[in-house]
Amino acid sequence: MKPIDRRRFISSTAAVAASLSVPRVLTASKTGRKERIFGQGEHQYEFLHDWAQLPEPLSWQTTHNVAVDSQGLIYVIHEGRANQPDHPSIFVFDDQGKMVRSFGKQFQGGGHGIEVRKEGNEEFLYIAAYQQVKSIAKLTLKGETVWERFAPMQSGVYAANEDTDRKQVWGRDRFMPTNFAFLPFDDTHQGDFFLADGYGSFYIHRYDKDGNWKSHFGGPGNQPGQFNTPHGLWIDHRQDSPTLVVTDRANNKIQVLSLEGEHLKTVEGYGLPANLDARGDLMVVPELLGRVTLIDKSMQPLVQLGDDRARVEADKKFAIRRDESQWLDEKFIHPHDACFDADGNIFVAEWVQGGRVSKLRKLT
């Protein structure tokens, strides 16, 4: 099965994903306030689906990932359309939803992962692009390219010429990177980062701070430490020693690994978990099967938001994804990425044809 054929992919795997046992999401209305409040305890949010507005002639395309910089600017990357090569794939908004700039037309048709990383006193964007682009890149926050890298042929896992061939070919010997996880710039880790080849080889690659390949682990399979679409990953600093957390999407689980790739723990019961982000002791897990889950530092679920899993699973032809009239307020369709800002608000990018990025405004 080709991993990018997500219509067949989701319908064939959704049935095996079990629901997490978490406290039921509560809804309430506060007297004198218009918003409905979702969540419970210290994790309560207001849904703002239409907070970001685009000026003409730009258009929303299939939204993929989202990141926030230290100034509170929000970066949204679209898969984009290869037949619109002059349309930007990255939009940048302020926290009120006003677009401040756009760039990234080189990723049209393949835009996927985006992360902001602070290096010294400067911040950079890291981009993972798949399909016919098949590269990773480091950019300034204004969109200038610092470096670009292609398939790490020295790893020995890729087909001949995969680093130069821009054809959209799928398989376990292809390079289709999805997301990043970053180690700190200290004497031990020296700014290394991990890259998930989530639609290609299913390996996790480790690079040095300059984007030079160092090693890899994982690969396809269903055993601990193996993956079926390792789509997202994050360095978890909530324990005494940092670990690498990987969303093993098509296996409907999360795996916790050492930084050397040794399997430590598996957490079952997700519905196609897509990526991760953390703030303090709280981690957010967007699930393609219509919900966002917040988990604590022991990897236990605390609350689920926007849960519309039953309707999404029943939609075998993906009509909801393509038809905005069927999108419900305060319900998710296909959460593909999520991240926190400094105030604890959560931004959720959904894999929908017309594009949707929701802001979950933290209320408590």
C-alpha positions as CSV (number, residue, x, y, z in Angstrom):
1,M,0.0,0.0,0.0
2,K,1.4,3.4,-0.9
3,P,1.5,5.5,2.3
4,I,0.5,8.7,0.6
5,D,-2.7,7.2,-0.8
6,R,-4.4,8.5,2.3
7,R,-8.0,7.9,1.2
8,R,-7.5,4.1,1.2
9,F,-4.9,4.4,4.0
10,I,-7.3,6.0,6.5
11,S,-10.3,3.9,5.7
12,S,-8.4,0.7,5.9
13,T,-6.7,1.5,9.3
14,A,-9.4,3.4,11.1
15,A,-11.3,0.4,12.2
16,V,-8.5,-0.9,14.3
17,A,-7.9,2.3,16.3
18,A,-9.4,2.0,19.7
19,S,-10.7,5.0,21.6
20,L,-8.7,6.4,24.5
21,S,-10.1,6.1,28.0
22,V,-10.2,9.8,29.0
23,P,-12.5,12.0,31.0
24,R,-15.4,13.1,28.7
25,V,-15.0,16.5,27.1
26,L,-17.3,18.9,28.8
27,T,-19.1,21.9,27.3
28,A,-20.5,24.9,29.1
29,S,-21.5,28.5,28.6
30,K,-20.3,31.2,31.0
31,T,-22.8,33.8,31.9
32,G,-22.3,37.0,30.0
33,R,-19.8,35.4,27.6
34,K,-20.6,34.4,24.0
35,E,-18.0,31.6,23.6
36,R,-18.7,28.0,24.4
37,I,-16.0,26.5,26.5
38,F,-14.5,23.0,25.8
39,G,-12.3,20.9,28.0
40,Q,-12.1,20.7,31.8
41,G,-10.1,21.8,34.8
42,E,-7.1,23.8,33.8
43,H,-7.5,22.7,30.1
44,Q,-10.4,24.8,28.8
45,Y,-10.5,26.4,25.4
46,E,-12.6,28.5,23.0
47,F,-12.6,27.3,19.4
48,L,-11.8,30.0,16.8
49,H,-11.9,28.4,13.4
50,D,-11.9,31.6,11.2
51,W,-9.3,33.6,13.1
52,A,-6.8,33.8,10.1
53,Q,-7.8,35.7,7.0
54,L,-6.1,35.7,3.6
55,P,-5.9,38.7,1.3
56,E,-6.6,38.2,-2.4
57,P,-5.3,36.7,-4.6
58,L,-4.0,34.1,-2.2
59,S,-6.1,31.0,-1.5
60,W,-6.2,28.3,1.2
61,Q,-4.9,25.0,-0.1
62,T,-4.6,21.7,1.7
63,T,-3.1,22.8,5.1
64,H,-0.5,20.5,6.7
65,N,1.5,21.9,9.5
66,V,1.8,24.9,11.8
67,A,4.6,26.5,14.0
68,V,4.9,29.6,16.2
69,D,8.0,31.8,16.7
70,S,9.1,33.7,19.8
71,Q,7.3,36.8,18.7
72,G,4.0,35.0,18.4
73,L,3.9,34.8,14.6
74,I,2.2,31.7,13.3
75,Y,3.6,29.9,10.2
76,V,1.3,27.6,8.2
77,I,2.6,25.3,5.5
78,H,0.3,24.0,2.8
79,E,0.9,20.9,0.6
80,G,0.1,23.3,-2.2
81,R,-0.6,22.5,-5.8
82,A,2.2,21.6,-8.2
83,N,0.2,23.2,-11.1
84,Q,0.4,26.6,-9.3
85,P,4.2,27.0,-9.1
86,D,4.0,30.8,-8.3
87,H,1.7,30.5,-5.4
88,P,3.4,30.5,-1.9
89,S,3.1,27.5,0.2
90,I,3.9,29.2,3.6
91,F,1.6,31.9,5.1
92,V,2.6,33.9,8.2
93,F,0.0,35.5,10.5
94,D,0.1,37.6,13.6
95,D,-1.9,36.4,16.7
96,Q,-5.0,38.3,15.5
97,G,-5.0,36.4,12.2
98,K,-3.7,39.1,9.9
99,M,-1.3,37.8,7.3
100,V,2.1,39.5,7.5
101,R,4.0,37.8,4.7
102,S,4.1,34.7,2.5
103,F,6.8,32.7,0.7
104,G,7.9,29.2,-0.1
105,K,6.7,28.6,-3.7
106,Q,9.5,26.1,-4.1
107,F,7.5,23.7,-1.9
108,Q,4.3,23.8,-3.9
109,G,2.8,20.4,-4.3
110,G,5.1,18.9,-1.6
111,G,4.9,21.2,1.5
112,H,4.6,19.2,4.7
113,G,6.5,19.8,7.9
114,I,7.4,23.1,9.4
115,E,9.2,23.9,12.7
116,V,10.7,27.0,14.3
117,R,14.1,26.5,15.9
118,K,16.1,29.0,18.0
119,E,19.8,28.9,17.3
120,G,21.7,31.4,19.5
121,N,19.9,34.7,19.2
122,E,18.3,33.9,15.8
123,E,15.3,31.7,14.8
124,F,15.0,29.6,11.7
125,L,12.4,27.6,9.9
126,Y,12.9,23.9,9.1
127,I,10.9,22.5,6.2
128,A,10.2,19.0,5.2
129,A,8.8,18.5,1.7
130,Y,7.6,15.3,0.1
131,Q,6.0,14.1,-3.2
132,Q,7.9,15.7,-6.1
133,V,10.1,18.0,-3.9
134,K,11.7,15.3,-1.6
135,S,13.9,17.6,0.4
136,I,14.5,19.2,3.8
137,A,15.5,22.9,4.1
138,K,16.5,25.5,6.6
139,L,15.1,29.0,6.0
140,T,15.2,32.3,7.7
141,L,11.9,33.5,9.1
142,K,11.6,35.7,6.0
143,G,11.9,32.7,3.7
144,E,15.5,32.9,2.5
145,T,17.2,29.5,2.1
146,V,20.1,28.8,4.3
147,W,20.6,25.2,3.1
148,E,18.6,22.4,1.4
149,R,19.3,18.7,1.7
150,F,18.0,15.7,-0.3
151,A,17.9,11.9,0.3
152,P,20.8,10.8,2.5
153,M,22.3,8.2,0.1
154,Q,25.0,7.3,2.6
155,S,22.3,5.7,4.8
156,G,22.1,2.8,2.2
157,V,18.3,2.7,2.3
158,Y,17.3,4.6,-0.9
159,A,17.0,3.7,-4.5
160,A,19.7,4.9,-6.9
161,N,19.5,8.6,-7.8
162,E,16.8,9.3,-5.1
163,D,18.7,12.4,-4.1
164,T,18.5,13.9,-7.6
165,D,15.3,12.4,-9.1
166,R,12.3,14.6,-8.5
167,K,9.7,12.1,-9.8
168,Q,6.9,11.3,-7.4
169,V,7.5,7.6,-6.8
170,W,6.4,5.8,-3.6
171,G,8.1,3.0,-1.7
172,R,10.2,2.1,1.2
173,D,13.3,3.0,-0.8
174,R,12.1,6.5,-1.4
175,F,12.7,9.8,0.5
176,M,9.4,11.4,1.6
177,P,10.3,13.3,4.8
178,T,7.5,14.6,7.1
179,N,8.7,16.2,10.4
180,F,11.6,17.2,12.7
181,A,12.6,16.9,16.4
182,F,15.5,19.0,17.8
183,L,18.1,18.4,20.4
184,P,19.5,21.3,22.4
185,F,22.8,23.1,21.6
186,D,24.8,21.8,24.5
187,D,28.0,19.8,25.0
188,T,26.1,16.5,24.9
189,H,23.8,16.9,22.0
190,Q,25.4,19.8,20.0
191,G,22.3,20.8,18.2
192,D,21.6,17.5,16.4
193,F,18.2,16.9,15.0
194,F,16.0,14.0,14.0
195,L,14.0,13.7,10.8
196,A,11.1,11.3,10.2
197,D,10.9,9.8,6.7
198,G,7.3,9.2,7.4
199,Y,6.0,8.5,3.9
200,G,9.2,7.0,2.4
201,S,11.6,4.6,4.1
202,F,9.9,4.7,7.6
203,Y,13.4,5.4,9.1
204,I,14.3,8.1,11.6
205,H,17.4,9.9,10.5
206,R,19.8,11.8,12.8
207,Y,21.6,14.9,11.5
208,D,24.2,17.3,12.9
209,K,23.3,21.0,13.4
210,D,24.5,21.8,9.9
211,G,22.2,19.3,8.2
212,N,24.9,16.6,7.7
213,W,23.5,13.0,8.0
214,K,24.9,10.9,10.9
215,S,22.8,7.8,11.4
216,H,19.4,6.2,11.3
217,F,17.2,3.6,13.0
218,G,13.7,2.2,12.9
219,G,12.4,1.1,9.5
220,P,9.2,-0.5,8.4
221,G,7.4,-3.1,10.6
222,N,5.0,-3.7,13.5
223,Q,7.5,-4.6,16.2
224,P,8.8,-2.3,18.9
225,G,11.1,0.2,17.4
226,Q,9.7,-0.3,13.9
227,F,7.1,1.9,12.2
228,N,4.2,2.0,9.8
229,T,4.3,5.7,8.8
230,P,6.4,7.4,11.5
231,H,4.7,10.7,10.7
232,G,5.6,13.0,13.6
233,L,8.2,13.2,16.4
234,W,9.3,15.3,19.3
235,I,12.0,15.4,22.0
236,D,10.3,14.9,25.3
237,H,12.1,16.8,28.1
238,R,9.4,16.1,30.7
239,Q,11.4,13.3,32.3
240,D,14.8,13.2,33.9
241,S,16.4,12.1,30.6
242,P,15.1,13.3,27.2
243,T,13.4,10.8,25.0
244,L,12.3,10.7,21.4
245,V,8.5,10.3,21.0
246,V,7.3,9.1,17.6
247,T,3.7,9.0,16.2
248,D,3.5,5.6,14.6
249,R,0.5,6.7,12.6
250,A,-0.7,3.7,10.7
251,N,-0.1,1.4,13.7
252,N,-2.4,3.8,15.7
253,K,0.1,4.2,18.5
254,I,2.9,6.3,20.0
255,Q,6.4,4.9,20.6
256,V,8.9,6.3,23.1
257,L,12.5,5.7,22.2
258,S,15.9,6.6,23.6
259,L,17.9,9.1,21.6
260,E,19.9,6.2,20.2
261,G,16.7,4.5,18.9
262,E,16.1,1.9,21.6
263,H,12.5,1.2,22.2
264,L,11.3,2.2,25.7
265,K,7.5,2.3,25.7
266,T,4.5,2.0,23.5
267,V,1.2,3.8,24.1
268,E,-1.8,2.3,22.3
269,G,-5.2,3.5,21.3
270,Y,-4.9,6.5,19.1
271,G,-6.7,7.2,15.9
272,L,-3.9,7.9,13.4
273,P,-1.8,10.1,15.5
274,A,-0.1,12.7,13.3
275,N,2.4,14.8,15.3
276,L,3.3,16.2,18.7
277,D,4.2,19.4,20.5
278,A,4.8,20.1,24.2
279,R,4.5,23.0,26.6
280,G,5.6,22.4,30.2
281,D,4.2,19.1,31.3
282,L,1.5,19.1,28.7
283,M,1.8,17.4,25.3
284,V,-0.7,17.7,22.4
285,V,-1.4,14.9,19.9
286,P,-3.5,15.8,16.8
287,E,-5.2,12.6,15.5
288,L,-6.3,12.4,11.9
289,L,-9.4,10.6,13.0
290,G,-11.1,13.8,14.1
291,R,-9.8,14.8,17.5
292,V,-7.0,16.4,19.5
293,T,-5.7,14.8,22.7
294,L,-3.8,16.4,25.5
295,I,-1.6,14.0,27.5
296,D,0.5,14.4,30.7
297,K,4.1,13.6,31.3
298,S,3.4,10.0,32.0
299,M,1.7,9.8,28.5
300,Q,-1.7,9.5,30.0
301,P,-4.7,11.3,28.3
302,L,-6.1,14.3,30.1
303,V,-8.8,15.6,27.7
304,Q,-9.9,15.3,24.1
305,L,-11.0,18.3,22.0
306,G,-13.2,18.6,19.0
307,D,-14.0,14.9,18.9
308,D,-15.9,14.0,15.7
309,R,-14.3,10.6,15.2
310,A,-17.5,8.6,14.6
311,R,-18.6,10.9,11.8
312,V,-15.1,11.0,10.2
313,E,-14.7,7.2,10.4
314,A,-18.1,6.7,8.7
315,D,-17.1,9.0,5.8
316,K,-15.4,6.4,3.7
317,K,-15.4,8.6,0.5
318,F,-13.9,11.6,2.2
319,A,-16.8,13.8,1.3
320,I,-16.4,15.9,4.5
321,R,-12.8,16.7,3.7
322,R,-13.8,18.1,0.4
323,D,-17.0,19.9,1.3
324,E,-16.7,22.9,3.7
325,S,-20.4,23.0,4.2
326,Q,-20.1,19.8,6.3
327,W,-17.4,21.2,8.6
328,L,-18.9,21.7,12.0
329,D,-18.0,24.4,14.5
330,E,-16.0,23.1,17.5
331,K,-15.4,19.7,15.7
332,F,-12.3,18.5,13.9
333,I,-12.1,16.6,10.7
334,H,-8.5,15.6,10.1
335,P,-6.1,17.3,12.6
336,H,-2.7,16.9,11.0
337,D,-0.5,19.1,13.3
338,A,-0.9,21.2,16.4
339,C,1.4,23.5,18.4
340,F,1.3,25.7,21.5
341,D,2.1,29.4,21.7
342,A,3.7,31.1,24.7
343,D,0.3,31.7,26.3
344,G,-0.8,28.1,26.0
345,N,-3.2,28.6,23.1
346,I,-3.2,25.8,20.6
347,F,-3.1,26.1,16.8
348,V,-4.5,23.1,14.9
349,A,-3.9,22.6,11.1
350,E,-6.2,20.1,9.4
351,W,-5.7,18.0,6.3
352,V,-8.7,19.3,4.4
353,Q,-8.9,20.3,0.8
354,G,-9.9,23.9,1.4
355,G,-7.5,24.4,4.3
356,R,-8.4,25.1,7.9
357,V,-6.2,26.3,10.9
358,S,-8.1,26.7,14.1
359,K,-7.0,28.6,17.2
360,L,-7.9,27.1,20.5
361,R,-7.8,30.1,22.9
362,K,-6.8,29.0,26.4
363,L,-9.3,30.3,28.9
364,T,-7.9,28.9,32.2
